[in-house]
Amino acid sequence: MHQNLSVTQPIVTVHNLSVMRGEYLAVDNVSFELLPGTHTAIIGPNGAGKSTLIKTVLGLIEKRSGKIRLFNCNNKQLKQFKTEIGYIPQKFPFDRTFPLTVSELVGLGLNNKQWWYSNKRKRKMIYQALEQVHLTKQAKQKIGTLSGGELKRVLLAYCLVVPRRLLVLDEALAGVDATGEIEFAALLNNLKQEQNWTILEVSHDLDLVSKYCDSVICLNRRLLYQGSPSTTLTPENLLQIYGSLVSPTCHHHEPSRLSESF
């Protein structure tokens, strides 16, 4: 059951967040809010703390200091809303010889209550999720035979099989070819509007960020800039963010300064 939130009440609130990775201050005093139905991209050079930031928001990494609030809930209240968060990681390691089909993987997204539904009802939910990502023909295909783009769409269907309000993507298009990127981004944008998702993603594709995102968080451990793509992705800002002039139409070619371990 959804908690009643007004359209102006943030889905995510991050206040003065700092995160350590070992002895390294990976995220330093970052604050931002995500309003319902908005699509926000986090950009920045390698080692800027982008993945660390979203994993901390999801509770996968402990924070050093600051506050994180999801769905305007405290920690105890949040437990009942965990299923309303979808997460697609950068890497999805699995044994490609494991005989799991596309529909079986999507079915794993059903929550505990839905496992008690009839098999017919569950099959319908899985089919509808696959239909939304244009993969019904691959329903019985083994996941080890899928292309990178198809696998990411299966993970998107996994998030669709139950209602979600917040979708978090950590460089979800890594390893996907240019055509697959464009198709996935367009599909994600359509689903965002249909599902009224709030989306937070780490992205290196500034062209797609400029086309589809409502707001951009420019990060290099600290929050450098925040706002609409038109106000943040300026040549002057990109020069400061990346240390060299980067065109907003570039694809995956930011200069690497630090290890991608952060």
C-alpha positions, 0 to 999 in steps of 0.5 A, a space after each residue: 500500500 502506497 504511503 500518501 505523498 504529495 507531488 511536492 514531497 520528495 521520494 528521496 532526501 539526502 542531507 549532508 551525506 558523507 561516506 568512507 571507503 576504507 580510509 578514503 572519503 568517497 562522498 563528501 557532504 552531499 545533499 539533494 532531493 528527488 521529487 516524484 516522477 522525475 528522472 535524475 542522472 548522476 555524472 562525474 569522472 571515474 572515482 567520483 563516488 557515483 556508485 558509492 552514493 547510490 549504494 548508500 542511498 539504497 542502504 548497501 553501504 553504511 554512511 559516515 554521517 548525514 541523513 537519508 530519507 526514502 518515501 518520507 519514512 523513518 527506518 522502521 517504516 521503510 521496511 514495508 516499502 522496500 519492495 517499491 524500490 527497483 535496482 539494476 546494477 552495473 554488473 549482473 554476474 551469473 553462470 551462463 550455463 545455469 539453465 534459468 529462463 527469462 520468464 523464471 528470472 522475471 518471476 523471481 521479482 514477485 514478492 512474498 505475497 504474490 508467491 501465493 497467487 495462482 500459477 495462472 495469475 503469476 504467469 500473466 504478471 510475468 508475461 505482462 512485464 516481458 511484454 512491456 520490454 518487448 521480450 515475450 518471444 524470449 520468455 523461454 530462452 535461457 538467460 545465458 544466451 541473451 545479448 547485453 541489451 536483452 539482459 538489461 531489459 530482462 532486469 527491467 522486466 524484473 522491476 516491472 513485475 511488481 509495482 515500484 515507485 523508485 528505480 535506481 540504475 548504476 551504469 545499467 548500460 555498461 557493456 551495451 552497444 550504442 543501438 542497445 543504449 538508445 533503445 533502452 533509454 527510450 524504453 525507460 523513458 516511456 515506462 517512467 511516464 507510464 509507471 510514474 517512476 522516480 528514477 535515479 541513475 549513474 550515467 556516462 552518456 551525456 547525450 542521453 542524459 541531456 535528452 531524457 533527464 529532468 535534472 543532473 547531479 554533477 559529482 566529484 566526491 562533492 556536489 559540484 552542480 545540480 539542475 536541469 541538463 541545459 544549466 549543468 551540462 555547459 562547456 564551462 561546467 564540464 571542463 571543471 567536472 572532467 578536467 578537459 572539454 567534454 561534449 554533451 554528445 559523448 558516449 562513455 569516454 570520460 577521462 579516467 583518473 582514479 580506480 573504478 573501485 569507488 
